Amino acid sequence: MAARIEGEVRVTAADFMDSVAEARLRVSAARYKVEDEVRGTATKLKTRVSRAAGEARTKLGDEARFIKSWIDDPLRTGSVTPSSPFLARRMASYVDPASPGPVIEIGPGTGPVTEALIARGIDESRLILVEYSPEFCALLRERFPRATIVEGDAYALSTTLAGHLTEKASAIVSSLPLFTRPPAQRSALVKDAFSLAVDGAPFIQFTYSVISPVPRKGAGLKSQVSDWVLRNIPPARVWVYRRAG
Ligand SMILES: C[S@@+](CC[C@H](N)C(=O)[O-])C[C@H]1O[C@@H](n2cnc3c(N)ncnc32)[C@H](O)[C@@H]1O
C-alpha cells in the first residue's frame, strides 16, 4: 500500500516536472516569437526611415544642384527648382508606352520627367536624353545607366543625335526653357524634332506661361493644352503639339 502510494507520488512528481519543463519551453518559444516580431518590425522601420532619409537627401541634393545650375546660367536652366512629380507625371501621361521606338527627352536636368516616363512603362533603354549641362549628364548616367545620355545642344537636335537614333522616335518630351529663344528658333526646334519622329508623334512641352511656347500660327501644328498643374512651383501647363495632316 505504502509502495503504491510512493509510486503514485513519484509519477505525479515526474508529470509535474514534465509540465514545468513544457511550460518553460512554451514561454521560451513565445518569447522568441515576440522577440522575432519586434526585431522584424524594427528592421522594417529602420529600412523605411533610411529610405525616406535617402529620398529626402536626394531631393535636397537635386534642389541644390538646380539652384547652382541656375546661378551659373539662369537662362539655360530656366527654373530654380526641378519639376514636381505631379508635373512630371502629367508630361509622361501624354506618351503612349505601347507606341514603339525611342522616346527623346530634351532638357532632362536631374531627371524627374525621366523617372515619370519610366514609371509610365517606357523601358529605360528606349530613352534618349539630350542635356546641355555636363554635371546633369554625369548624374543622369548614374541614375539611368540603361538610357542613352547625349551631352549637347537640343537646338541642333539632328546634329546632336547623329549616330544615336536607329529608328524614328515615338515621342519628344521637352522641358527646355523655350521663351529664352526667339519664336523662329523655337519653331525650328520643333520642326527638327518632328523630322526625327514617326507621323503622329507628340512634342510635349511644359510652360509656366499663359500662352503657347511654340508659335502656332501657320506652323501646320495641331495642339492641345492641359489644365494648370498647381502642385508645382510655379504652377505649369503642358502643351502637346502634333504635325497636322
Ligand atoms: C527647366 S530645366 C528642366 C529640367 C527637368 N526636366 C525638370 O523638369 O526638372 C531645363 C533643362 O534644360 C537644359 N537645357 C537648356 N538648354 C538646353 C539645350 N540647348 N540643350 C539641351 N539641354 C538644355 C538645362 O540644362 C536644364 O537641365
The ligand as a MOL file (V3000), in Angstrom:
LIG
                    3D

  0  0  0     0  0            999 V3000
M  V30 BEGIN CTAB
M  V30 COUNTS 27 29 0 0 0
M  V30 BEGIN ATOM
M  V30 1 C 13.7160 73.9270 -66.6970 0
M  V30 2 S 15.0390 72.7760 -66.6330 0 CHG=1
M  V30 3 C 14.0830 71.2790 -66.6210 0
M  V30 4 C 14.7990 70.0980 -66.0080 0
M  V30 5 C 13.9430 68.8720 -65.7260 0
M  V30 6 N 13.4160 68.2810 -66.9400 0
M  V30 7 C 12.8040 69.2100 -64.8170 0
M  V30 8 O 11.6740 69.2060 -65.3050 0
M  V30 9 O 13.0400 69.4490 -63.6300 0 CHG=-1
M  V30 10 C 15.7030 72.8940 -68.2610 0
M  V30 11 C 16.8210 71.9210 -68.5660 0
M  V30 12 O 17.1650 72.0750 -69.9470 0
M  V30 13 C 18.5760 72.0650 -70.0950 0
M  V30 14 N 18.8820 72.8110 -71.3310 0
M  V30 15 C 18.7370 74.1430 -71.5400 0
M  V30 16 N 19.0820 74.4700 -72.8020 0
M  V30 17 C 19.4480 73.3200 -73.4060 0
M  V30 18 C 19.8840 72.9980 -74.7190 0
M  V30 19 N 20.0240 73.9360 -75.6520 0
M  V30 20 N 20.1530 71.7070 -74.9930 0
M  V30 21 C 19.9970 70.7370 -74.0590 0
M  V30 22 N 19.5830 70.9820 -72.8020 0
M  V30 23 C 19.3090 72.2480 -72.4720 0
M  V30 24 C 19.0600 72.7330 -68.8160 0
M  V30 25 O 20.4170 72.4210 -68.5610 0
M  V30 26 C 18.1010 72.1570 -67.7820 0
M  V30 27 O 18.5680 70.9300 -67.3000 0
M  V30 END ATOM
M  V30 BEGIN BOND
M  V30 1 1 1 2
M  V30 2 1 2 3
M  V30 3 1 2 10
M  V30 4 1 3 4
M  V30 5 1 4 5
M  V30 6 1 5 6
M  V30 7 1 5 7
M  V30 8 2 7 8
M  V30 9 1 7 9
M  V30 10 1 10 11
M  V30 11 1 11 12
M  V30 12 1 11 26
M  V30 13 1 12 13
M  V30 14 1 13 14
M  V30 15 1 13 24
M  V30 16 1 14 15
M  V30 17 1 14 23
M  V30 18 2 15 16
M  V30 19 1 16 17
M  V30 20 1 17 18
M  V30 21 2 17 23
M  V30 22 1 18 19
M  V30 23 2 18 20
M  V30 24 1 20 21
M  V30 25 2 21 22
M  V30 26 1 22 23
M  V30 27 1 24 25
M  V30 28 1 24 26
M  V30 29 1 26 27
M  V30 END BOND
M  V30 END CTAB
M  END
